[in-house]
């Protein structure tokens, strides 16, 4: 393997690790922990999957705001209440958490494993 290939591989792995790292200041919970928190009126529950994914399987308490619409619809969310975010596997909800953090939200919770872990 050439030095260029090794550098490219290391860079690719580094970028992947960087993208998957937890967002600083965002709480991460399991779906088991989520079950204990559902119904809390002081929290906003957001599912960032596509409308089709949401329609096929969703949690009653969650509102669907697809990730690609979140930045424009974030103004409909209260910055005073905690935002609990879920997606299919945890990748899009991590992106959503980063986005909300950059928009000034401070109370953000990401559901690890997403709907894939929901039973």
Order of alpha helices (4+ residues) and beta strands (2+ residues): alpha-beta-alpha-beta-alpha-beta-alpha-beta-alpha-beta-alpha
